[in-house]
Amino acid sequence: MTGVGDPADGTPQHPDGPGARTAPGPSAAHGRAAGGRHGTTAGDRHGAVPAERHGGTAGDRHATAPGERRGGTSGEGHGATPGDRHDAPPADPRGAAQRAHAGTAPGSSSGEPALPARWAQDPFLLDERRGWHPAEVHAEGDAMLLVRRAVGRPGDPSAGDPARGGATMLLALGPAEPVAALLRAHARAGHRFAWVDTDALGLLRADEVAALGLAPNRTGWEWLLTDAAPAPVAAESRVRELDPRADAAAIRACLADANPTTDADPEGAGERWWGALDASGRLGGVIGAGPRAGRVGGHGSAHLHGLGVRPGERGQGLGAALTAGAVRALLADGADWVSLGMWDDNHGARRIYHRLGLRTVHRLTTLRARGA
């Protein structure tokens, strides 16, 4: 079973650039039990945050989310979660203070097409809004086809212009049949990559998929979300929040054994990390969280990634415990919601995540330019 939360092969990691906000709450509370509030002031809770994949018992495998490479032996520590790595949009060049809560809903900026009301408050789109801006919107009922332009540097006229080195991506969401119809009517080649509703993609003929100029990944992925604390998990008492900088070497050593294909970086901007020690005092498993934009005017959200449990620690429910502890702490510290990504064939991880209260919001397949 795949590891929880690191997107594999196609989901972006949504970097916010230098000075990005940390996940809600303090960025380092070394030795503190996960789930406890850290006594931060309102000014400290500025930001958003953190998921995994193969092997071990169902509770220990970290389902990968699109965006991280998939692979390695089975086990709780390897496999990226969709959404953490490939095709990441350029970093937002604006300062953190300007970005903090000034972010508008997708498509509401001057000169940009507005999203249909059905999609304006979609949490996935809200989390993505800083890296990509709407360029075209096509709708049919509850289905939407969106062309998004990468955010460029201020004054850069080439941003989003493929002919001048900019980048666009295609996003198709909603009920399968009308999404497929929108793709047939409006989709064109030339995009850097696409996220397409998995069921809708299955309705297209091979020549219709080829006309997009993009090749689909071998499997789809799911984006899951929760805004409610999970029920307690037995092994959660072993979970402690780490200092992502002071403990960076230990976190990376654990990931090298537990999830070697993840691109999660404990020293990335705004990161928070949790771990559980083994009998020798070494980290036996870890999970991280990175900041996301969250609700307009909110505290920011969090995206889980880098979940991994060393082979010798699997079968004890640590994967579920790490996920539960991180979710509990992030929500207690003000996150609007916590998300993660996983491959859609990772049925064991899905059962665990659903049991922890996460729900599948979107089922997507990543398509990318051939040779990319």
C-alpha positions in Angstrom: 0.0 0.0 0.0 1.3 3.4 -0.8 2.4 6.0 1.6 0.2 8.6 2.8 0.3 12.1 1.5 3.1 12.7 -1.0 1.8 13.3 -4.5 3.6 11.2 -7.0 4.3 12.1 -10.6 2.5 15.2 -11.0 1.1 17.4 -8.3 2.9 20.6 -7.7 4.3 21.5 -4.4 2.8 24.9 -4.3 5.8 26.9 -3.1 5.0 30.3 -1.8 8.6 31.6 -2.2 11.0 33.1 0.3 9.4 34.2 3.5 6.4 31.9 3.1 4.2 31.6 6.1 4.6 28.7 8.4 1.9 26.1 9.0 -0.5 27.4 11.6 1.2 27.5 15.0 4.9 27.6 15.9 7.3 26.1 13.4 9.3 24.3 16.0 8.0 22.9 19.3 10.7 20.3 19.9 9.6 17.5 22.3 6.0 18.7 22.6 3.3 16.1 22.2 1.4 16.4 18.9 -2.0 17.8 19.3 -1.3 20.2 22.2 -1.7 23.8 21.5 1.5 25.8 21.7 0.2 28.9 23.3 1.0 31.1 20.3 -0.4 34.5 20.0 -2.7 35.4 17.1 0.2 36.8 15.3 2.0 33.5 15.4 -0.6 31.6 13.7 0.0 32.9 10.3 0.1 30.3 7.8 -0.9 27.0 6.5 0.4 23.6 6.3 1.0 19.0 5.5 1.0 12.8 3.6 2.6 9.2 2.3 2.8 5.7 0.6 3.8 1.9 0.2 4.3 -0.9 2.5 3.8 -2.1 6.1 0.4 -2.5 7.6 -2.4 -0.4 6.3 -2.0 2.1 9.1 1.7 2.7 8.4 1.8 3.2 4.7 2.1 6.7 3.5 -0.1 7.2 0.5 1.7 9.1 -2.1 0.2 12.2 -3.4 0.7 13.3 -7.0 3.8 15.4 -7.4 6.3 13.1 -5.8 8.0 10.3 -7.6 6.6 6.9 -7.0 8.6 3.9 -6.5 10.9 2.0 -4.2 10.2 -1.2 -2.4 6.9 -1.5 -0.7 6.7 -0.1 2.8 5.5 2.7 4.9 8.2 5.1 3.9 8.5 5.6 0.2 6.4 7.0 -2.4 5.4 10.6 -2.9 2.1 12.1 -2.4 0.3 13.7 -5.3 0.6 17.4 -5.2 4.0 17.8 -3.6 6.5 18.1 -6.4 6.4 18.0 -10.2 5.0 20.8 -12.2 5.2 23.2 -9.2 4.2 26.7 -10.1 6.8 29.4 -9.8 7.3 31.0 -6.4 5.1 33.9 -5.6 7.6 36.9 -5.8 5.5 39.1 -3.6 6.4 39.6 0.0 4.8 37.5 2.7 3.2 40.6 4.3 1.6 41.6 1.1 0.3 38.0 0.5 -0.8 37.2 4.1 -4.5 37.7 4.0 -4.9 39.9 0.9 -5.4 36.9 -1.3 -8.6 37.1 -3.2 -10.8 34.2 -4.4 -9.6 32.5 -7.6 -10.5 34.6 -10.6 -11.6 37.7 -8.7 -8.5 39.8 -9.5 -8.8 42.6 -11.9 -8.7 41.5 -15.5 -9.1 37.8 -14.7 -12.1 35.7 -15.5 -14.3 34.9 -12.5 -14.9 31.3 -11.6 -18.4 29.9 -11.6 -20.1 30.2 -8.1 -20.0 26.4 -7.8 -16.1 26.6 -7.8 -15.3 30.0 -6.2 -14.9 28.5 -2.7 -13.5 25.1 -3.7 -10.7 24.4 -1.1 -8.4 22.8 -3.7 -8.6 25.9 -6.0 -8.2 28.2 -3.0 -5.0 26.4 -1.9 -3.7 26.8 -5.5 -4.5 30.4 -6.1 -1.2 32.0 -5.3 0.8 30.0 -7.9 -1.6 30.1 -10.8 -4.2 32.7 -12.0 -7.2 32.0 -14.2 -6.8 32.8 -17.9 -9.8 31.1 -19.4 -12.9 29.6 -17.8 -15.5 27.4 -19.5 -18.4 25.9 -17.6 -21.3 23.5 -18.3 -23.6 22.9 -15.3 -21.4 21.9 -12.4 -18.4 21.1 -14.7 -15.6 23.5 -15.3 -12.6 23.7 -17.6 -10.0 26.2 -16.4 -6.8 27.4 -18.1 -4.5 28.8 -15.5 -1.4 31.0 -16.0 1.7 30.7 -13.9 2.4 33.7 -11.6 5.4 35.5 -13.0 7.6 38.2 -11.7 6.0 41.7 -11.4 6.0 43.4 -14.8 7.1 40.2 -16.7 5.0 40.2 -19.9 5.9 36.6 -20.7 4.2 35.2 -17.6 1.7 32.6 -18.9 2.6 33.2 -22.5 3.9 29.8 -23.8 5.5 31.5 -26.8 7.6 33.7 -24.5 8.5 31.1 -22.0 5.5 31.4 -19.7 3.4 28.4 -18.6 -0.2 27.5 -18.6 -1.9 24.4 -17.2 -5.3 22.9 -17.7 -7.7 21.9 -14.9 -11.0 20.1 -15.6 -13.3 19.4 -12.6 -16.8 18.2 -12.1 -19.2 15.5 -13.3 -17.5 13.2 -15.8 -19.7 13.6 -18.9 -19.9 17.4 -19.0 -16.2 17.6 -18.2 -15.4 15.3 -21.1 -17.6 17.5 -23.3 -15.8 20.6 -22.3 -12.5 19.0 -23.0 -13.6 18.0 -26.5 -15.0 21.5 -27.2 -12.3 23.8 -25.7 -9.1 21.9 -24.7 -6.1 22.5 -26.9 -2.4 21.6 -27.0 0.4 23.7 -25.6 -0.1 23.5 -21.8 2.7 22.5 -19.5 0.5 19.9 -17.7 -3.1 19.2 -16.8 -5.2 17.8 -14.0 -8.3 16.2 -15.3 -11.1 14.5 -13.4 -10.2 10.8 -13.7 -13.6 9.6 -14.6 -13.9 12.2 -17.4 -10.6 11.3 -18.8 -11.8 7.7 -19.1 -14.6 8.9 -21.4 -12.2 10.4 -24.0 -11.0 8.4 -27.0 -7.3 7.9 -27.4 -7.2 10.4 -30.2 -9.0 13.0 -28.0 -6.5 12.5 -25.3 -3.6 12.7 -27.8 -5.0 16.0 -29.1 -4.2 17.6 -25.7 -0.5 17.1 -26.5 -0.1 15.6 -23.0 0.5 12.0 -21.8 -1.4 10.8 -18.7 0.3 9.2 -15.7 -0.3 5.5 -15.3 -2.7 6.1 -12.4 -4.8 8.9 -10.9 -4.6 10.5 -7.5 -7.0 11.8 -4.9 -6.9 15.1 -2.9 -8.3 14.6 0.6 -9.2 17.2 3.2 -10.4 17.5 6.8 -11.3 20.5 9.0 -12.2 18.3 12.0 -9.8 16.7 14.5 -9.6 12.9 14.2 -10.6 10.4 16.8 -7.6 9.5 19.1 -5.2 6.8 17.7 -3.5 4.4 20.1 0.1 5.0 19.0 -0.4 8.8 18.9 1.1 9.1 22.4 4.5 8.4 20.7 4.2 11.4 18.4 6.1 14.6 19.1 6.5 17.8 17.2 10.1 18.2 15.9 12.2 21.3 15.2 12.5 21.1 11.4 15.9 22.8 11.4 17.6 21.4 14.5 16.2 18.0 13.7 16.7 18.2 9.9 19.5 15.7 9.8 17.5 13.1 11.8 14.4 13.7 9.7 16.3 13.2 6.5 18.0 10.0 7.8 14.6 8.6 8.7 13.2 9.5 5.3 16.2 7.9 3.6 15.0 4.6 5.1 11.3 5.2 5.3 10.4 7.2 2.2 13.4 7.6 -0.1 11.6 9.0 -3.1 9.9 11.9 -1.2 11.0 15.5 -2.1 9.7 16.9 1.2 12.3 19.1 2.8 12.2 19.8 6.6 14.0 23.1 6.0 11.6 24.4 3.4 9.8 27.6 4.1 7.0 27.3 6.7 7.6 23.6 7.3 6.4 21.8 10.4 7.4 18.2 11.2 6.4 15.4 13.7 8.1 12.2 14.6 8.0 9.1 16.7 11.1 7.5 18.4 11.9 3.9 18.3 13.2 1.9 21.3 16.8 3.1 20.6 15.8 6.8 20.6 16.1 7.1 16.9 13.3 8.5 14.8 11.2 5.6 13.6 8.7 7.6 11.6 8.0 11.2 10.5 5.5 13.4 8.7 5.7 17.0 7.6 3.3 19.8 6.7 3.8 22.6 4.3 1.8 25.9 4.1 -1.0 26.5 1.6 -3.2 29.5 1.0 -6.4 28.3 2.6 -9.6 30.3 2.9 -9.7 33.9 1.8 -9.2 35.9 5.0 -8.4 32.8 7.0 -5.3 31.6 8.8 -4.1 29.5 5.9 -4.3 25.7 5.4 -1.8 22.9 5.6 -0.7 20.0 3.2 0.8 16.8 4.7 3.8 15.2 3.0 6.9 13.1 3.7 5.1 10.5 5.7 7.4 7.6 6.3 7.9 4.7 8.8 11.1 2.8 9.0 10.7 -0.9 8.0 11.4 -2.1 11.6 8.6 0.1 13.0 5.9 -0.9 10.6 2.8 -2.8 11.7 2.3 -0.7 14.9 -0.1 1.9 13.5 2.6 4.7 13.4 1.5 5.9 10.0 -2.0 6.6 11.2 -0.7 8.0 14.5 1.6 10.4 12.8 -1.1 11.6 10.4 -3.6 12.0 13.3 -1.1 13.8 15.5 -0.2 16.3 12.7 -3.8 16.9 11.7 -4.8 17.5 15.3 -2.0 19.9 16.0 -2.4 21.9 12.8 -6.2 22.3 13.3 -5.7 23.3 17.0 -3.2 25.9 15.9 -5.7 27.5 13.5 -5.4 25.8 10.1 -8.5 26.4 7.9 -8.2 22.7 6.9 -5.5 20.0 6.4 -5.1 18.2 3.0 -3.1 15.4 1.5 -2.8 13.6 -1.7 -2.6 9.8 -2.5 -2.6 7.5 -5.5 -6.1 6.3 -6.2 -5.0 2.7 -6.2 -3.8 2.9 -2.6 -7.0 1.4 -1.1 -5.5 0.6 2.3 -4.3 4.2 2.8 -7.7 5.5 1.7 -9.4 3.4 4.4 -7.1 4.8 7.0 -7.5 8.4 5.9 -11.3 8.1 5.7 -11.3 6.5 9.2 -9.3 9.6 10.4 -12.0 11.9 9.0 -10.3 13.0 5.8 -12.7 12.9 2.8 -11.9 12.6 -0.9 -12.7 16.0 -2.6 -11.2 15.4 -6.1 -10.1 12.4 -8.1 -7.7 13.6 -10.8 -5.2 12.3 -13.3 -2.1 14.3 -14.1 -1.1 14.6 -17.8 2.2 16.2 -18.7 4.0 17.2 -21.9 5.8 14.3 -23.5 9.4 14.2 -22.5 8.8 16.4 -19.5 
